Amino acid sequence: MPMLRDSREKSFIGRYSTFATVEKYLQDVVGVLMQNERLKRLLYYTDPKALSLPKLEQRQAYTLLNHQIKVVPQMILEPDAKPYIVISLDNFLPQENQTTFRSIQMTFDIVARFEDWPLEDFRLRPYSIAGEIDAMVNKSNFFEGIANFIGAKQLILNDYMGGITLYYEILAYGDDRKLHEAND
C-alpha cells in the first residue's frame, strides 16, 4: 500500500491551518451584521416601509440567526421565504512565497422574493441590504486582515426570487491554530 505522505512532508503537517478558525470568522461576521438595526429591519420586515418600522426587540433579532442571516450555504427557494443573507468563506489561496498570509474570499448572497424588492422612495431591498453590508465590511478589519470589495453580481434564482452577491477579498495573516487555541 503506498504511503500518502513521505517522511519529509510529515514534518510540515499541522504547522499552519487555514480552516481552524473558520467558525470563529463566520461568528465575527454575523456579530457585525447583528449590530446594524437598518439591516435587521430590512431582513425581518417584508413591508416596503421596513426602514420606518420599529427596531427589532432582542427576541425578534435572534430569530434572524440561521434563518435570515445564515452561514450554512443553503438557498431557500420557497415562494413565501423572507429576505435572507448567506455568508460564505471561499477561495482560500496561499500567498506566493509566504507561509502565514493567505487570501480568503468572503461572499454575501442577498436573496429576496421579487415582490419584496420594492421599498419606499424607489429603492430596492437587495441593493439597500447590500449598501448596509458594504458600509460595514468594505475596508474593515476581519480575520487579521482588511476586507476589500472586489465585485458584485446579480443573482436570479427562479421566477420569484433573486438578489445580489457581494464579493470581498481578505488578505489574512497568522496561524489559525494559534488564534483558535487562544480563544479556547
DRENDO-1510 file (C-alpha; in Angstrom, 1 decimal, always signed):
<recs>
REC; n; res; u; v; w
REC; 1; MET; +0.0; +0.0; +0.0 .
REC; 2; PRO; +1.5; +3.4; -1.0 .
REC; 3; MET; +2.1; +6.0; +1.7 .
REC; 4; LEU; +0.1; +9.1; +1.3 .
REC; 5; ARG; +3.0; +11.3; +2.5 .
REC; 6; ASP; +6.7; +10.7; +2.7 .
REC; 7; SER; +8.7; +11.5; +5.8 .
REC; 8; ARG; +9.7; +15.0; +4.6 .
REC; 9; GLU; +6.1; +16.0; +4.2 .
REC; 10; LYS; +5.2; +14.7; +7.7 .
REC; 11; SER; +7.3; +17.3; +9.4 .
REC; 12; PHE; +5.1; +20.0; +7.8 .
REC; 13; ILE; +1.8; +18.5; +8.8 .
REC; 14; GLY; -0.1; +20.6; +11.3 .
REC; 15; ARG; +2.2; +23.7; +11.1 .
REC; 16; TYR; -0.4; +26.1; +9.8 .
REC; 17; SER; -4.1; +25.7; +9.4 .
REC; 18; THR; -6.3; +27.8; +7.1 .
REC; 19; PHE; -9.5; +26.3; +8.4 .
REC; 20; ALA; -9.1; +26.0; +12.2 .
REC; 21; THR; -11.0; +29.2; +12.9 .
REC; 22; VAL; -13.5; +29.4; +10.0 .
REC; 23; GLU; -16.3; +29.1; +12.5 .
REC; 24; LYS; -14.9; +32.0; +14.6 .
REC; 25; TYR; -14.5; +34.1; +11.5 .
REC; 26; LEU; -18.1; +33.5; +10.5 .
REC; 27; GLN; -19.3; +34.2; +14.0 .
REC; 28; ASP; -17.4; +37.6; +13.9 .
REC; 29; VAL; -19.1; +38.5; +10.6 .
REC; 30; VAL; -22.6; +37.6; +12.0 .
REC; 31; GLY; -21.8; +39.7; +15.1 .
REC; 32; VAL; -21.0; +42.7; +12.9 .
REC; 33; LEU; -24.2; +42.3; +10.9 .
REC; 34; MET; -26.4; +41.9; +14.0 .
REC; 35; GLN; -25.3; +45.3; +15.2 .
REC; 36; ASN; -27.0; +47.1; +12.3 .
REC; 37; GLU; -30.6; +48.0; +13.1 .
REC; 38; ARG; -31.4; +49.0; +9.5 .
REC; 39; LEU; -30.2; +45.7; +8.1 .
REC; 40; LYS; -32.2; +43.7; +10.7 .
REC; 41; ARG; -35.3; +45.6; +9.7 .
REC; 42; LEU; -34.7; +45.0; +6.0 .
REC; 43; LEU; -34.5; +41.3; +6.7 .
REC; 44; TYR; -37.3; +40.9; +9.3 .
REC; 45; TYR; -40.0; +43.1; +7.8 .
REC; 46; THR; -41.2; +42.5; +4.2 .
REC; 47; ASP; -43.2; +45.7; +4.1 .
REC; 48; PRO; -42.0; +48.4; +1.7 .
REC; 49; LYS; -41.7; +50.7; +4.7 .
REC; 50; ALA; -39.4; +48.3; +6.6 .
REC; 51; LEU; -36.9; +51.1; +7.4 .
REC; 52; SER; -39.5; +53.2; +9.1 .
REC; 53; LEU; -40.9; +50.3; +11.2 .
REC; 54; PRO; -39.8; +49.9; +14.8 .
REC; 55; LYS; -36.4; +48.5; +15.8 .
REC; 56; LEU; -36.5; +44.8; +16.5 .
REC; 57; GLU; -36.7; +43.6; +20.1 .
REC; 58; GLN; -34.0; +41.2; +21.2 .
REC; 59; ARG; -36.1; +38.1; +20.7 .
REC; 60; GLN; -37.1; +39.2; +17.2 .
REC; 61; ALA; -33.4; +39.9; +16.3 .
REC; 62; TYR; -32.4; +36.4; +17.5 .
REC; 63; THR; -35.0; +34.9; +15.1 .
REC; 64; LEU; -32.8; +36.2; +12.2 .
REC; 65; LEU; -30.0; +33.9; +13.1 .
REC; 66; ASN; -29.9; +30.8; +10.9 .
REC; 67; HIS; -33.0; +32.0; +9.1 .
REC; 68; GLN; -32.3; +35.4; +7.6 .
REC; 69; ILE; -28.6; +35.5; +8.4 .
REC; 70; LYS; -27.1; +32.2; +7.5 .
REC; 71; VAL; -23.7; +30.6; +7.5 .
REC; 72; VAL; -24.8; +27.3; +6.0 .
REC; 73; PRO; -24.7; +27.7; +2.2 .
REC; 74; GLN; -28.2; +26.6; +1.5 .
REC; 75; MET; -30.6; +28.7; -0.6 .
REC; 76; ILE; -34.2; +28.8; +0.4 .
REC; 77; LEU; -36.3; +28.8; -2.8 .
REC; 78; GLU; -39.8; +28.8; -1.2 .
REC; 79; PRO; -42.3; +31.3; -2.5 .
REC; 80; ASP; -43.0; +32.6; +1.0 .
REC; 81; ALA; -39.4; +33.0; +2.2 .
REC; 82; LYS; -38.4; +36.2; +4.0 .
REC; 83; PRO; -35.3; +38.1; +2.7 .
REC; 84; TYR; -32.1; +36.5; +3.8 .
REC; 85; ILE; -28.3; +36.6; +3.5 .
REC; 86; VAL; -25.9; +33.6; +3.2 .
REC; 87; ILE; -22.3; +34.4; +4.3 .
REC; 88; SER; -19.6; +32.2; +2.8 .
REC; 89; LEU; -15.9; +32.0; +3.0 .
REC; 90; ASP; -14.3; +30.6; -0.2 .
REC; 91; ASN; -11.3; +30.5; -2.4 .
REC; 92; PHE; -8.7; +30.1; +0.3 .
REC; 93; LEU; -5.4; +30.8; -1.5 .
REC; 94; PRO; -1.9; +30.8; -0.2 .
REC; 95; GLN; +0.2; +33.9; -1.0 .
REC; 96; GLU; +3.2; +33.2; -3.1 .
REC; 97; ASN; +6.4; +32.6; -1.1 .
REC; 98; GLN; +4.6; +33.1; +2.2 .
REC; 99; THR; +3.6; +30.6; +4.9 .
REC; 100; THR; +1.4; +32.8; +7.0 .
REC; 101; PHE; -0.5; +35.0; +4.5 .
REC; 102; ARG; -3.5; +33.8; +2.6 .
REC; 103; SER; -6.2; +35.3; +0.6 .
REC; 104; ILE; -9.8; +34.5; +1.6 .
REC; 105; GLN; -12.9; +35.4; -0.4 .
REC; 106; MET; -15.9; +36.4; +1.7 .
REC; 107; THR; -19.2; +36.3; -0.1 .
REC; 108; PHE; -22.7; +37.6; +0.8 .
REC; 109; ASP; -25.6; +36.2; -1.2 .
REC; 110; ILE; -28.6; +38.5; -0.6 .
REC; 111; VAL; -31.9; +37.0; -1.6 .
REC; 112; ALA; -35.5; +38.2; -1.6 .
REC; 113; ARG; -38.7; +37.4; -3.3 .
REC; 114; PHE; -39.2; +39.8; -6.2 .
REC; 115; GLU; -42.4; +41.1; -4.7 .
REC; 116; ASP; -40.4; +42.2; -1.6 .
REC; 117; TRP; -37.8; +44.1; -3.6 .
REC; 118; PRO; -39.6; +47.5; -3.8 .
REC; 119; LEU; -39.1; +49.8; -0.8 .
REC; 120; GLU; -40.1; +53.4; -0.3 .
REC; 121; ASP; -38.5; +56.1; -2.4 .
REC; 122; PHE; -37.9; +53.8; -5.4 .
REC; 123; ARG; -35.3; +51.8; -3.5 .
REC; 124; LEU; -34.8; +48.0; -3.9 .
REC; 125; ARG; -34.4; +45.8; -0.9 .
REC; 126; PRO; -31.4; +43.7; -2.1 .
REC; 127; TYR; -29.4; +46.8; -3.0 .
REC; 128; SER; -30.4; +48.5; +0.2 .
REC; 129; ILE; -29.2; +45.4; +2.1 .
REC; 130; ALA; -26.0; +45.4; +0.0 .
REC; 131; GLY; -25.4; +49.0; +0.9 .
REC; 132; GLU; -25.7; +48.3; +4.6 .
REC; 133; ILE; -23.3; +45.3; +4.4 .
REC; 134; ASP; -20.8; +47.2; +2.2 .
REC; 135; ALA; -20.7; +50.1; +4.6 .
REC; 136; MET; -19.9; +47.7; +7.5 .
REC; 137; VAL; -17.5; +45.4; +5.7 .
REC; 138; ASN; -15.5; +47.2; +3.0 .
REC; 139; LYS; -12.1; +48.4; +4.2 .
REC; 140; SER; -12.8; +46.9; +7.7 .
REC; 141; ASN; -10.7; +44.5; +9.7 .
REC; 142; PHE; -11.6; +40.9; +9.5 .
REC; 143; PHE; -9.6; +37.8; +10.3 .
REC; 144; GLU; -6.4; +39.7; +11.0 .
REC; 145; GLY; -6.7; +41.4; +7.6 .
REC; 146; ILE; -8.7; +44.1; +5.7 .
REC; 147; ALA; -11.8; +43.3; +3.6 .
REC; 148; ASN; -11.7; +44.8; +0.2 .
REC; 149; PHE; -14.7; +44.9; -2.1 .
REC; 150; ILE; -13.8; +43.1; -5.4 .
REC; 151; GLY; -17.2; +42.9; -7.1 .
REC; 152; ALA; -20.9; +42.2; -7.1 .
REC; 153; LYS; -23.2; +40.2; -9.4 .
REC; 154; GLN; -26.9; +40.0; -9.8 .
REC; 155; LEU; -28.4; +36.7; -8.6 .
REC; 156; ILE; -31.5; +35.3; -10.2 .
REC; 157; LEU; -32.6; +32.0; -8.6 .
REC; 158; ASN; -36.0; +31.3; -10.1 .
REC; 159; ASP; -39.1; +33.1; -11.4 .
REC; 160; TYR; -39.9; +34.6; -8.0 .
REC; 161; MET; -36.6; +35.0; -6.1 .
REC; 162; GLY; -33.3; +36.8; -6.7 .
REC; 163; GLY; -30.9; +39.3; -5.3 .
REC; 164; ILE; -27.2; +40.2; -5.5 .
REC; 165; THR; -23.9; +38.6; -4.5 .
REC; 166; LEU; -21.2; +40.7; -2.9 .
REC; 167; TYR; -17.5; +39.6; -3.0 .
REC; 168; TYR; -14.7; +40.7; -0.7 .
REC; 169; GLU; -11.1; +39.7; -0.6 .
REC; 170; ILE; -9.3; +39.5; +2.7 .
REC; 171; LEU; -5.5; +39.0; +2.9 .
REC; 172; ALA; -5.4; +37.2; +6.3 .
REC; 173; TYR; -2.3; +36.9; +8.4 .
REC; 174; GLY; -1.4; +34.4; +11.1 .
REC; 175; ASP; -1.6; +30.8; +12.1 .
REC; 176; ASP; -5.3; +29.9; +12.6 .
REC; 177; ARG; -4.3; +27.2; +15.0 .
REC; 178; LYS; -2.7; +29.7; +17.4 .
REC; 179; LEU; -5.7; +32.0; +17.1 .
REC; 180; HIS; -8.0; +29.1; +17.7 .
REC; 181; GLU; -6.1; +28.0; +20.8 .
REC; 182; ALA; -6.0; +31.5; +22.2 .
REC; 183; ASN; -9.8; +31.6; +22.1 .
REC; 184; ASP; -10.3; +28.2; +23.8 .
</recs>
